Amino acid sequence: MFEKLTSSIKGFVQNQQGTATVEFLLVMPLIIFWIGGTLTFFNAFSEYTKSVKATYTVADILSRQTVVDDNYIDSMNNLFANFMNQSTNDVWLRVSSIAKVSDDLTVDWSTATGIHNPLEVSADIPEEIIPDLLDEESIILVESYTPFVPFLDYIGIDSNTYVNRVVVSPRFSSQLANSDS
């Protein structure tokens, strides 16, 4: 009787049928988590890169203009939204003309799309990204705001807004003028 019991236990321990299925069931959640995480990180990086490229494109277009108006800035917001494959209500731009006057940066004019606020006070100028300017030199500051919502939220990437700031010099005039300001 004891020998029969030990041989049954020995046969059970040595039997390897179904081990691949058990290993698959143990590893599969890790593989799904890894693939989901990889796709989420790739999507976040791709959206951020796309927003940077779209901001630079809008800044380049504006640098080639001599006079713009608020409708033109709204059309740049439409272009930006098309680049980002989003609604014009979700993304927004702020375009500002900044000049250096007597060693101080001043806002010549600023326009924001939608219901958002233009840059009004010189103290709000992001001086850390403004290059050294000569006296009376003018630059164009283009700021873009794009919401990002990851499609998987268990990865650790939170919903946030990508903010990009690009500074360019006007190409064909000393200053970009706004006919509505």
FIPA-705207 format. One line per field, with one value per residue: chain; residue in one letter; residue number from 1; x, y, z of N, C-alpha, C, CB in turn. Coordinates in steps of 0.02 Angstrom, whole numbers, plus 50000, padded with zeros to 5 digits. Atoms other than C-alpha are relative to their C-alpha. Glycine has a CB too. Example, Ala and Ser with C-alpha at 12.3 -4.5 7.8 and 13.67 -1.06 7.14 Angstrom:
mol = A/A
type = A/S
seq = 1/2
npx = 50045/49958
npy = 49941/49941
npz = 50000/49997
capx = 50615/50684
capy = 49775/49947
capz = 50390/50357
cpx = 50045/49961
cpy = 50060/50055
cpz = 50000/50037
cbpx = 49950/50020
cbpy = 50001/50023
cbpz = 50062/49929
//
This chain:
mol = A/A/A/A/A/A/A/A/A/A/A/A/A/A/A/A/A/A/A/A/A/A/A/A/A/A/A/A/A/A/A/A/A/A/A/A/A/A/A/A/A/A/A/A/A/A/A/A/A/A/A/A/A/A/A/A/A/A/A/A/A/A/A/A/A/A/A/A/A/A/A/A/A/A/A/A/A/A/A/A/A/A/A/A/A/A/A/A/A/A/A/A/A/A/A/A/A/A/A/A/A/A/A/A/A/A/A/A/A/A/A/A/A/A/A/A/A/A/A/A/A/A/A/A/A/A/A/A/A/A/A/A/A/A/A/A/A/A/A/A/A/A/A/A/A/A/A/A/A/A/A/A/A/A/A/A/A/A/A/A/A/A/A/A/A/A/A/A/A/A/A/A/A/A/A/A/A/A/A/A/A
type = M/F/E/K/L/T/S/S/I/K/G/F/V/Q/N/Q/Q/G/T/A/T/V/E/F/L/L/V/M/P/L/I/I/F/W/I/G/G/T/L/T/F/F/N/A/F/S/E/Y/T/K/S/V/K/A/T/Y/T/V/A/D/I/L/S/R/Q/T/V/V/D/D/N/Y/I/D/S/M/N/N/L/F/A/N/F/M/N/Q/S/T/N/D/V/W/L/R/V/S/S/I/A/K/V/S/D/D/L/T/V/D/W/S/T/A/T/G/I/H/N/P/L/E/V/S/A/D/I/P/E/E/I/I/P/D/L/L/D/E/E/S/I/I/L/V/E/S/Y/T/P/F/V/P/F/L/D/Y/I/G/I/D/S/N/T/Y/V/N/R/V/V/V/S/P/R/F/S/S/Q/L/A/N/S/D/S
seq = 1/2/3/4/5/6/7/8/9/10/11/12/13/14/15/16/17/18/19/20/21/22/23/24/25/26/27/28/29/30/31/32/33/34/35/36/37/38/39/40/41/42/43/44/45/46/47/48/49/50/51/52/53/54/55/56/57/58/59/60/61/62/63/64/65/66/67/68/69/70/71/72/73/74/75/76/77/78/79/80/81/82/83/84/85/86/87/88/89/90/91/92/93/94/95/96/97/98/99/100/101/102/103/104/105/106/107/108/109/110/111/112/113/114/115/116/117/118/119/120/121/122/123/124/125/126/127/128/129/130/131/132/133/134/135/136/137/138/139/140/141/142/143/144/145/146/147/148/149/150/151/152/153/154/155/156/157/158/159/160/161/162/163/164/165/166/167/168/169/170/171/172/173/174/175/176/177/178/179/180/181
npx = 50041/49955/49965/50048/50009/49939/49994/50049/49973/49942/50026/50031/49946/49963/50044/49991/50054/50034/49955/49997/50061/49994/49950/50031/50048/49963/49961/50042/50014/49940/49991/50052/49980/49941/50022/50040/49955/49960/50043/50016/49941/49989/50052/49984/49942/50021/50042/49958/49958/50043/50017/49940/49993/50055/49985/49947/50028/50039/49953/49965/50047/50008/49938/49997/50051/49983/50059/50052/50056/50025/50026/49943/49978/50050/49987/49941/50025/50033/49946/49970/50048/49998/49939/50007/50060/50044/50047/49972/50018/49957/49932/50001/49936/49991/49947/49982/49942/49963/49943/49956/49998/49961/49981/50059/50043/50069/50047/50028/50068/50009/50066/50011/50059/50054/50017/49939/49975/49936/49946/50015/49952/49931/49973/50019/49959/49954/49934/49950/49993/49988/49927/49977/50022/49974/50050/50050/50010/50064/50006/50068/50006/50058/50011/50054/50026/50033/50015/49983/50032/49976/50054/49997/49981/49965/49928/49966/50001/50063/50026/49970/50000/49934/49989/49939/49986/49950/49982/49971/49993/50033/49951/50002/50010/49968/50049/50063/50053/50068/50044/50057/49977
npy = 49940/49943/49997/49976/49929/49965/50002/49953/49932/49993/49992/49934/49950/50004/49985/49931/49979/49938/49950/49943/49961/49965/49948/49950/49963/49959/49949/49960/49933/49958/49982/49950/49939/49974/49973/49940/49947/49978/49960/49937/49958/49979/49951/49937/49971/49980/49940/49944/49983/49969/49933/49958/49987/49955/49934/49972/49984/49938/49946/49986/49965/49932/49962/49978/49949/49934/49976/50051/49977/50053/50054/50038/50041/50054/50049/50038/50048/50053/50040/50038/50052/50051/50039/50041/50042/49984/49946/49935/49981/50036/49971/49928/49967/49930/49970/49936/49964/49975/49958/49977/49927/49976/50058/50034/50032/49975/50034/49954/50023/50071/50026/50070/50026/50023/49959/49996/49932/49981/49980/49929/49967/50017/50046/50069/50024/50053/49974/50054/50025/49943/49990/49931/49957/49932/49949/49990/50061/50031/50071/50028/50057/50042/50050/50046/50040/50059/50050/50069/50051/50066/50048/50046/49958/50038/49999/49948/49937/49967/49952/49935/49955/49986/49929/49989/49929/49991/49930/49989/49931/49986/50007/49949/49934/49996/50020/50025/49955/50026/49945/49995/49976
npz = 50000/49996/50064/50050/49987/50020/50073/50026/49989/50044/50068/50004/50000/50062/50056/50021/50044/49981/49973/50046/49990/49935/50009/50042/49959/49952/50035/50045/49974/50005/50070/50016/49966/50035/50065/49987/49978/50057/50045/49967/50002/50069/50017/49966/50033/50067/49995/49980/50057/50049/49977/50009/50071/50021/49973/50042/50066/49993/49988/50063/50044/49974/50009/50069/50010/49976/49964/49988/49960/49956/50043/50024/49943/49994/50053/49979/49951/50040/50029/49945/49981/50052/49990/49940/50008/49944/50011/49986/49932/49953/50003/50009/50011/49981/50040/49970/50026/49942/50020/49946/49999/49942/49960/49972/50049/49998/50044/50049/50007/49988/50018/49984/50035/49957/49941/49959/49989/50030/49955/49989/49956/50017/49949/50018/50056/49978/50017/50004/50069/50044/50010/49991/50055/50004/49984/50053/50039/49986/50014/49997/49954/50014/49948/50018/49945/50027/49948/50015/49957/50020/50009/49943/49943/49947/50015/49960/50037/49984/50048/49989/50057/50027/50012/50039/50012/50052/50012/50067/50021/50064/50054/50053/49970/49934/49950/50025/49979/49996/50021/49953/49934
capx = 50000/50140/50233/50078/50056/50238/50234/50075/50155/50315/50215/50119/50279/50363/50212/50241/50080/50004/50161/50166/49986/50021/50179/50083/49946/50077/50175/50033/49979/50158/50168/50003/50062/50228/50146/50019/50155/50263/50119/50072/50249/50267/50102/50153/50321/50242/50111/50241/50356/50211/50164/50343/50351/50182/50235/50395/50296/50176/50322/50412/50257/50234/50417/50390/50247/50260/50082/49954/49784/49682/49597/49766/49817/49652/49694/49864/49770/49665/49825/49900/49742/49748/49929/49881/49722/49621/49478/49519/49432/49556/49720/49765/49904/49970/50074/50168/50285/50419/50548/50696/50683/50814/50873/50694/50585/50414/50261/50220/50063/49996/49851/49783/49658/49490/49444/49624/49720/49855/50021/49984/50117/50303/50335/50250/50376/50471/50643/50733/50698/50722/50895/51002/50930/51001/50914/50755/50766/50602/50560/50404/50355/50239/50166/50061/49953/49898/49805/49865/49765/49851/49745/49805/49812/49895/50067/50105/50086/49955/49843/49929/49951/50102/50165/50290/50372/50467/50558/50593/50651/50548/50631/50572/50544/50613/50450/50294/50149/49971/49842/49711/49819
capy = 50000/50120/50077/50109/50279/50330/50273/50375/50530/50500/50484/50643/50742/50681/50712/50871/50880/51056/51147/51255/51309/51354/51450/51541/51591/51656/51756/51821/51964/52026/52023/52118/52247/52267/52290/52413/52512/52517/52579/52711/52777/52779/52872/53002/53031/53037/53165/53274/53268/53309/53459/53525/53507/53592/53736/53762/53758/53893/53997/53981/54035/54186/54235/54255/54379/54567/54604/54487/54508/54408/54310/54258/54197/54099/54019/53970/53888/53792/53736/53684/53587/53498/53448/53379/53293/53380/53502/53687/53700/53579/53661/53843/53962/54124/54233/54382/54513/54554/54692/54747/54930/55007/54838/54784/54661/54731/54655/54750/54648/54477/54373/54210/54099/54052/54112/54111/54263/54353/54395/54563/54600/54607/54514/54360/54348/54182/54264/54097/54056/54231/54250/54404/54543/54706/54866/54892/54714/54619/54434/54327/54210/54068/53963/53809/53711/53534/53417/53238/53092/52922/52777/52667/52748/52609/52646/52802/52935/53059/53168/53335/53480/53492/53671/53721/53891/53943/54107/54166/54326/54409/54375/54515/54659/54721/54679/54575/54697/54657/54764/54727/54789
capz = 50000/50046/49886/49782/49865/49839/49657/49628/49705/49606/49445/49485/49518/49359/49248/49146/49047/49050/49109/48953/48982/49164/49117/48980/49103/49225/49095/48986/49104/49107/48918/48902/49030/48938/48767/48836/48923/48768/48661/48790/48804/48615/48597/48727/48644/48471/48523/48608/48457/48342/48449/48444/48255/48232/48345/48246/48084/48144/48209/48041/47946/48060/48044/47856/47878/47900/47959/48037/48116/48242/48102/48036/48210/48219/48051/48123/48268/48140/48053/48219/48265/48096/48125/48295/48231/48366/48377/48373/48541/48621/48565/48573/48526/48596/48481/48554/48484/48612/48597/48700/48748/48863/48927/48970/48877/48831/48750/48589/48560/48602/48537/48604/48516/48586/48759/48821/48881/48784/48863/48944/49072/49034/49197/49121/48979/48994/48999/49016/48833/48762/48683/48711/48605/48546/48597/48491/48423/48411/48416/48397/48539/48489/48629/48597/48718/48677/48795/48807/48877/48877/48816/48960/49131/49232/49159/49261/49127/49183/49076/49051/48932/48820/48820/48687/48668/48513/48487/48309/48230/48094/47926/47812/47933/48097/48187/48156/48161/48211/48122/48257/48402
cpx = 50043/50038/49955/49990/50061/50009/49949/50024/50059/49977/49969/50053/50037/49958/50005/49947/49968/50046/50004/49939/50004/50051/49972/49952/50035/50035/49957/49981/50060/50012/49949/50017/50058/49980/49959/50043/50043/49959/49981/50059/50014/49949/50014/50058/49982/49958/50041/50043/49959/49982/50059/50008/49947/50012/50055/49975/49961/50047/50037/49954/49992/50063/50006/49948/50026/49944/49951/49942/49974/49971/50056/50026/49950/50010/50062/49980/49965/50053/50032/49955/49999/50063/49993/49940/49952/49954/50034/49982/50046/50071/49994/50071/49998/50061/50013/50060/50034/50061/50041/50005/50035/50014/49942/49961/49928/49958/49971/49926/49999/49929/49997/49936/49948/49986/50061/50028/50065/50051/49994/50055/50071/50031/49984/50040/50047/50072/50052/50008/50013/50076/50019/49982/50037/49945/49957/49991/49934/50001/49926/50002/49936/49995/49941/49982/49958/49985/50021/49967/50025/49942/50001/50025/50037/50076/50037/50006/49932/49978/50032/49994/50071/50004/50066/50006/50057/50010/50032/50005/49960/50052/50001/49984/50032/49952/49939/49945/49933/49952/49940/50021/50015
cpy = 50063/50009/50027/50075/50039/49999/50047/50071/50012/50011/50069/50055/50000/50015/50074/50022/50063/50053/50061/50045/50040/50057/50057/50044/50045/50059/50048/50069/50047/50023/50053/50067/50033/50031/50063/50058/50028/50043/50067/50048/50025/50053/50068/50036/50025/50063/50061/50024/50035/50071/50048/50018/50049/50071/50034/50019/50065/50059/50019/50039/50073/50042/50027/50054/50068/50030/49942/50034/49941/49942/49956/49954/49942/49947/49959/49948/49942/49954/49956/49942/49944/49958/49951/49952/50009/50056/50067/50025/49968/50030/50075/50027/50069/50026/50070/50029/50033/50038/50017/50076/50020/49944/49964/49968/50026/49962/50054/49984/49925/49981/49927/49978/49977/50048/50011/50071/50012/50017/50075/50036/49977/49953/49928/49972/49945/50016/49946/49973/50056/50009/50073/50040/50066/50049/50014/49939/49967/49926/49980/49940/49963/49947/49957/49958/49944/49951/49930/49955/49932/49950/49945/50040/49963/50003/50050/50066/50031/50043/50068/50042/50012/50075/50008/50075/50004/50075/50004/50075/50010/50000/50060/50070/50000/49977/49973/50045/49964/50057/50008/50027/50074
cpz = 50000/49934/49945/50007/49977/49924/49968/50007/49954/49928/49991/49995/49933/49938/49982/49951/50027/50028/49955/50008/50065/49994/49957/50041/50051/49966/49959/50028/49997/49928/49979/50031/49963/49933/50009/50022/49943/49953/50031/50000/49929/49980/50032/49966/49930/50001/50019/49941/49946/50020/49992/49927/49975/50025/49959/49931/50002/50011/49935/49952/50023/49990/49929/49983/50024/50042/50007/50035/50041/49960/49974/50056/50011/49946/50016/50054/49965/49969/50053/50021/49948/50005/50057/49997/50060/49980/50016/50070/50052/50003/49995/49995/50033/49963/50029/49964/50060/49975/50062/49994/50064/50049/50034/49943/50008/49949/49953/49989/50012/49984/50018/49966/50050/50057/50044/50001/49963/50054/50010/50038/49981/50051/49984/49941/50026/49980/49992/49929/49950/49992/50015/49938/50003/50018/49938/49955/50022/49981/50004/50047/49983/50054/49979/50061/49971/50056/49978/50052/49977/49994/50052/50060/50055/49992/50044/49964/50012/49941/50015/49936/49978/49983/49964/49988/49950/49990/49931/49987/49936/49944/49953/50026/50069/50055/49965/50028/50001/49985/50046/50069/49999
cbpx = 49953/50048/50027/49933/49985/50061/49990/49932/50022/50045/49948/49954/50049/50030/49926/50068/49948/49949/50069/50004/49939/50021/50063/49963/49953/50052/50052/49938/49975/50061/49993/49930/50018/50052/49960/49948/50046/50028/49936/49977/50061/49995/49931/50017/50057/49961/49943/50044/50034/49936/49976/50063/49997/49933/50021/50058/49955/49950/50051/50024/49930/49982/50060/49991/49934/50017/49967/50028/49943/49948/49959/50057/50006/49929/50008/50055/49952/49956/50052/50014/49929/49996/50059/49993/50019/50041/49937/49977/49928/50004/50041/49963/50015/50009/49982/50015/49980/50021/49976/50071/49928/49962/50049/49956/50002/49998/49943/50039/49970/50019/49985/49996/50019/50015/49944/50052/50010/49991/50072/49935/49985/50042/49972/49927/50041/49979/50022/49981/49937/49966/50021/50078/49924/50029/50034/50020/50060/49944/50042/49973/50001/50004/49986/50019/49957/50044/49925/50078/49920/50052/50003/50047/49939/49977/50011/50068/50015/50007/49922/50073/49964/50014/49999/49998/50018/49978/50048/49956/50074/49962/49985/49948/49923/50023/49983/49989/49997/49985/49977/49967/50062
cbpy = 50000/49992/49932/49963/50012/49969/49928/49991/50009/49938/49946/50014/49987/49931/49981/50010/49944/49984/49971/49976/49954/49951/49971/49968/49952/49958/49966/49962/49995/49961/49938/49976/49985/49945/49947/49986/49975/49939/49961/49987/49963/49939/49974/49987/49950/49944/49990/49981/49938/49958/49999/49963/49935/49973/49995/49950/49942/49994/49979/49935/49964/49998/49956/49941/49981/50046/50061/49940/50031/50028/50029/50047/50044/50029/50036/50048/50035/50030/50047/50047/50029/50033/50047/50045/49926/50018/49991/50051/49980/49927/49971/50034/50006/50008/50004/49992/50052/49941/50064/49966/50031/50057/50020/50050/49922/50077/49963/49998/50017/49981/50012/49989/49943/49931/49966/49950/50012/50059/49980/50006/49986/50063/50019/49998/50059/49932/50049/49944/49963/50065/49981/50002/50011/50015/50065/50060/49951/50036/49958/49981/50024/49968/50035/49954/50045/49967/50001/49990/50005/49973/49970/49937/50032/49929/50016/49976/49989/50043/50004/49994/50068/49956/50042/49962/50037/49965/50028/49965/50019/50069/49938/49980/50019/50070/50059/49925/50062/49968/49989/49932/49961
cbpz = 50060/50058/49980/50007/50074/50034/49973/50036/50074/50005/49985/50061/50058/49993/50017/49970/49992/50051/50011/49927/50002/50056/49967/49942/50035/50036/49956/49983/50071/50026/49955/50024/50073/49990/49961/50053/50055/49963/49983/50072/50028/49953/50022/50074/49995/49967/50051/50060/49971/49990/50072/50026/49961/50026/50074/49994/49975/50059/50054/49968/49999/50074/50017/49954/50037/49942/49964/50042/49955/50047/49941/49975/50065/49995/49932/50028/50049/49945/49968/50060/50009/49931/50014/50061/49992/50063/50044/49948/50015/49982/49940/50058/49925/50079/49924/50075/49945/50047/49964/49997/49996/50036/50052/50039/50008/49984/50040/49933/49929/50073/49924/50078/49953/50027/50040/49974/50074/49952/49972/50037/50075/49995/50069/49983/49967/49971/50054/50046/49980/50027/49928/50012/50004/49929/50026/49958/50008/49961/50049/49928/50074/49928/50069/49941/50050/49946/50017/50001/49996/50051/49930/49986/50028/49999/49927/50021/49923/50063/50002/50020/50017/49937/50068/49932/50067/49934/50055/49945/49989/50002/49960/49950/50005/50014/50046/50019/49953/50070/49930/50009/50023
//
